[in-house]
Amino acid sequence: MLLYDYKIPDLSLIAYNCFLKNKHAYKHEPSFHCLDFDNLNKSNQSNPLIPEAMTDITDASESSRTIMIGLNRDWAKKSGDFFVESPINFLTAIIWFLRKYKGGKYCTVPHAIEFSQANYEELFSVLRSEPTIEALINPFVNAFLNGAMAQLEGQIASAKIGLARIASPQLYWVLNGNDFSLELNDPLHPKILCIGNNPQKQQVYGAVLGLYLNRINKIINQKNKLKISYIIDELPTIPILGLDNLMATARSNKVSVTLALQTYEMLKRDYSTEQAEVIMNLPGNVISGQVMGDTAKQLSERFGKIMQERQSKSINSNDISVSHSNQLESAIPASKISNLSSGQFVGLVADNPEQRVPQKIFNSEFINDWDAIKTEEDNYLPLPDIKEVTESMVQHNYFQIKKEAAEIINDVLSEIRNDPGRAHLLIIKE
């Protein structure tokens, strides 16, 4: 299972205790993992840019786009724009350079952030030493050599400023490690992963968490893997590139996608309108509580119309006449959806050819046993501590990454200076 917990540990606590109760039922007992940037003692470390999973430069490009759009949500609606694609290409070049350097030993988001902060002469000289990113880096080099600094700053500054927002010791700690594989539905080593956000910091955390989800989407959506549940709470709060593709193709690979959101309007605001429409129209199963406005109207149309009998009565001084008619009307009107009480739900379920559901549209209410729920919650065990993390450990990791990024640049520059055949790669601006 993958669980995105917007207000960790609300859902993660439930998932963990259900896991403890049922883990014996698996053929191979799964492991439980958690990513939490605010509570490092309860968080694993995981590198979403793990080099083994990045087989070509398109993986670096996809990761770069995920990070940049996560930091600048409006960019999702400006695909192809010069000042949107340029910073994405800039970060792509850095990620792919780190992937190729010493087998990807330093291919992490923190190292990429620190790498991007180097001065232009050194950074461009180092990046030019990797032939596979020459096409990506040449426009920046030419702008720099031709003195087009205003253009260059416009291209690169948005990337550097955005990345600086996630340059924190806590994030560096979680992102610079490899406690477990992101192959959650590995038949021999199944995993349950809870990824936590913080409503007060979602603009910063969302970009990194979106990268985790983007990488996981590609890994789990493969054949011959275990069934996996993919649950996203508060979908609009996190950018997931390619979510529509996962929803469209993952069912055949035993991936069950469950998305929760407050209203359709929020999805249109944070994703593009076109993508929001695709996401809303792909699921075969829809469950809704009280919603209003366009969301209620759209759901009412989705539930369709049914033939309903109408009776009208006409009274005058001589007689009373009654007429009956049948007409198509909404099975569940928007006004009814707007006035549902707490615990009441309407919805539509999908079926299979061999498992027909005669009553696909429903209007029902959950009857909860509150005493039993309270008893269960009172017996919950807290999320476990993964390791004891001290402030000094976090700070040491932070400055170590800074030091390693500087050493990479110095080492590559030394190699270039000592090799006459590569001397032309050095950029020296008068």
N, C-alpha and C positions, 0 to 999 in steps of 0.2 A: 504494500500500500504506500502511496504517496499522499500526504495530507498537508495542505497549505493552511496553516492556522494563523489567521489575521491578528488575533489577540491571544497569542500564546500565554499561558498553557491551557486555555479553555477547552479546546477540542483535543489537544495532545494528551491531556490527563485522562480523558475518556478512552482515547485510543490505547494508551499504555495499559490501563487496567483491563480493557477487553483483551488485549494481547496476553497479559498474564493469565487470564482465565482460559484462553483457548489455544495457546501456543502448542500444547501437546497434540493437537489434532492435525498438525502439519506432518507431511512425510519427512521433511527436513526442517527442524525447528528454526524459525527465522530469528534474526537479530533486530533489535530496536535501536533506532538512531534518531538524533534530534539536532537541528541547527538553530541556535538562538544567539543572536549577536548581543543581547543585553545580559544574559546569564551564562557566562562562559563556563562555569562549573558544570552546567547541565548540557553543554553543547559539544558535539563532535567537531572535528576539523575535517574539511573537505575542499579539495581543489577542483572547481568546475572546469578548469582548463587543463585537466590531466592530459599529458601529451599522447598517451596511448589511444585516447579517444579522438584525437585530432589528426586525421589521416591526410588531409590536404588543405590548401589555403582557403577553400570555401567554408570549412569549419571555423577558421579564424575570422572570416568575414561575417559569418552568422553570429558568432559570439560578440564581435565588436558592435554589430548593429543592435543586438539585444541590450548591451550595456548603454549605448548612446541614447537609444530610444527610451530606455528606462529612466535615464537621467533627464531627458527632454521629451516628455510625452507628446508634445505637439508635433514632433518630427514624424510621428507615425502617419500624419496626414500630408507630409511634404516629401514623400519618397521621390528621389530623382533630383531634388533641389541641390544646386552647386554647394551651398554652404551647409547642407545636411550630409551629403555624400562624402565631402572632403574630410571632415573629422572622423567619419566611420572608416574611410580608407587609411587615414593616419594611424588609428588604433589597430586596424587589421595588420598593417605592416609591422607594428611593434610586437603584436601577439605572435605573428608567424616567425619573426626573427627569433624571439625567445623559444619558440617551439623547435627551431632548427639548431639553436646554439646548444652545444654539448648534450644533444639528445633530449632537450626539453627540460633539463634539470631545474631551470628557473622560470618555467612557463606557468606563471600564476598571475592573477589579477593584481596583487600588490606590487610585484616586480614590474608589470606593465605600467602601472601608475607612476612609480618612481622613475622608470625609464623615460616616460614622456616628459618629465620635468627638466631634462637636460637641456643645455643651450643648443641652438640650432646647428652650429658648426660641427660639434662633436656628435650630436644625435644623427644628423643626416649622413655624416661620414661613416658611422657605424652601420646604419641601416643599408647603405649602398653596398656594403660588403656581402650582403645576402642577395644573390642574383634573382631569386624567385620573387622578390618584392620590388624589383627595379621599376616596373611599370607603375606601381602604387606610389613610390616615393619621388619619382622624377618631377611631377608637377610642383611639388613643394620645393625641391632643390632648385628648379629653374626660377621659381618666384623669388627665392632667397638670393640667388646669384644676380638676378636682374633688378634687385632693389625694390621689388614690389612688396614691401613689408606690411603695408595696410591690408593687402589681399591675403598675405600669408597669415597674419594675425587673425583675420576673419575666418580663415580655413581651420586653423589649429587651436586658437584660443578657446573656442567653445568646447573642444575636446578636453583641453588641459584644465579648464575651470570646472567642467562637470566631473572629471575624474578626481579632482582635488576634494570634492565633497565627500567622497567615500574613502579618503585617505586617513582612516582612523586606526589606532592601535587595536581596537576590538575587532574590527572587520578584518584587518590584516591577520590576526590570530586565527580566526575561523577559516579564512580563505587559503592560508598557507599550511596545509596539512593534508593527510590522506588516510584517515582512520578507517574508511570503508569505500567500497566500490559503488558507483551510482547505478550499477546494473541491479535494480531492485527486484526484478523478477527472474533472477538467475535460478534455474531449477535446483541446483545444489546448495546455493547460499541465498535464500530469499531474505528480504529485508523489509522492515517497516520504517519509513522515514517521515518525520514531522518537521516541517519547515516553518519557522515562526517569524512573524512580522511585528511591528510596533506602530500603532496608529499615529503616534506623535513623530515617528521617524520614517514613515512609509515612502517619502520621496527619495530618501537616500537608500534605505534597505531594499526598496522595490526593484531597483536596477540590478542589484546583485542576486536577489532571489529569482528574478526573471531569468537570469543567466543559468542558475541551477535548473530551473524547470525546462528551459530550452534544451539543455544538454541531456536531461533525463528523458525528455520526449523522444529524442532520436534513439536513445539506448533501449528503452522499454518497448518501442513499437517495432518489434521484430518477431519473426516466427520461431516456433519451438521454445517458447518461454512460458513461465507460469502465468496463470490468470492474475491480473493486478487491478486494484481499485485506485483511481486517480481522482482525488477529491480536492476541489479548489473552493474555499470559502471566500466570499467578498471578491469575486473575480475582477471587478473594475480597479481594485487597488494594486494590481500587479500586471505588468506587461508580459504577455506570453506570445512570442512570435510563432506562427505556424500552428496555433491552437486549432484553427478550423481544419487544417490538414490532419491533425491527430484525431479529431472527432470523426472525420470522414473515413479514415482508413484503419483506425485502431481496433474496431470491433472484431475484425477478422483475426487479429492477433491477441484476442482475449483481454483487451484493455477496456475497462469500464470507466467512462468519464462522467463525473458528477460535478456540475458547476452551480454555485449559489451566488445570487446577486439580489440587490434590493429592488432596482427598477431597470427597465430597458434604457431609460434616459441616461442613467449613469454609465451604462456600457457604451452608448453612443458618444458620451462626453470624453471618455478616457481611451476608447478605441476609435478608429474611423467609423463613419456611419455604414460604409459598405461592409466592413468586417463585422460590425455589430449585428447587421442583418443576417449575415451568413451564420454567425454563432447562434443566433436565436432560432434560425430555421432548420438547423441540422439535427437537433435532438428529436428522437421519437417519443421520449417520455418527458412530460412537463408537469410539475407540481407547483402550485402557487397559493400563497396566502393572500392577505389583503394588499392589493396594489391599486393605484389610481391612474388617471390620465391615459396617455397613449399605450402604456403597458397593459392596462385593463382592456382597452379596445382591441389591441392586437391579440391578446389571449382569447377574448370572446370570439373573434373571427376565426381563430385557430380551432376552437372547439366546435365550430360549425353551427348549422341550423337544423332544427327538427320541426316536423309537422305538429302543430298544436291546434287544438280545437278552441274556437272562440264562440261565445254566445252573446247576442245583443238583444235587448228587450226594448220595444217601442210601445208607449202607452198614449192613447188619445181618449177622447170623450166617449167613443163608441166601443172600442175593444183594446185588447192587449195582444201584440204580435211578438213572437220570439223567433229569431233567426239563428241558425248555426252555420259556421263556416270553418274551414281548415286553412291554415296559412303557415308558411315557413317563418319561424322566429328563432332568435339566438337560443341555443341550448343552455348557455350560461351567460346572461347579459352582463355587460361591463358594469352596470350599476350594482349587480349582485357581488361581483368580484371586489368592487370598491367598498362594500359594506360587510365583508366577512369578519367574524369575530376571531379573537385569539384562539388558536387550536383548530380553526376551520380551514379546510383546503379544497381547492378544485384542481382538476388535472386531466391529463390524457396519457394513456399508456400505449406502448407499442406491443406487437405480438409477432410470433413466428408462424410460418405455414403449418408446422406440426403442433403448435401450441396456440390455438386461437383464443382470443379474449372476447367474449360476446359483448361485454359492457366496457368499452374502452374509455368513455368519459365518466368522471366521477365527481361527486360533491359530497364531502364527508367531514368528519370531525374526529380528532384524536382524543380518546378518553384515557387520561393519564392516572396512574395510581401514584399519587404524590408521596404517600408514606413510604411506598416501596422504593421510589426514586431517591428520597432523602436517605433511607437506610443504606442504599447502594453507594451513594456519594459519600456518606460518612465513613465508609469502609475503604474508600479509595486510597491507594498508596501514592505518595508524591512521585513526580518524575525523578529518576535516579541521577545522582551526581556521576558524571563521566570521569572527571579527573579534578584534582584541586589546582586551580589556576590562580596564581598570584599576580599582583600588579607588576612586579619586577619581571616576571616571565613574559607578560604581554609587551612591556616596554622594550625588553631585550630583543624580542622577535621583531618589533617595529623597526628598531634601529639597525638590526642585522640585515633586514631586507633593503633598507636604504644603502647600507654599506655594499651589499652584493650587487645592486644595480650600478653603483658607481664603479665598482671593480670590473664589471662586464665591459663598460664603456672604455675604461682605461686599458684593459687587456686587449680589446679589439683594435683600439687606436694604435697601441704599441706594435701589434702584429702588422698592421697596414704600413706603419712607418718603416718597419724593418724588412719589408718586402717591396723591392723596386717595381715589380710587376703590378703592384696594387696601389702604388703611390698616387695614381690619378683619382683614387676614391676620396682622398682627403679634400675637404672643402675649406678653403682659406679665403675669407672675404677681406678685401682691402678696406 
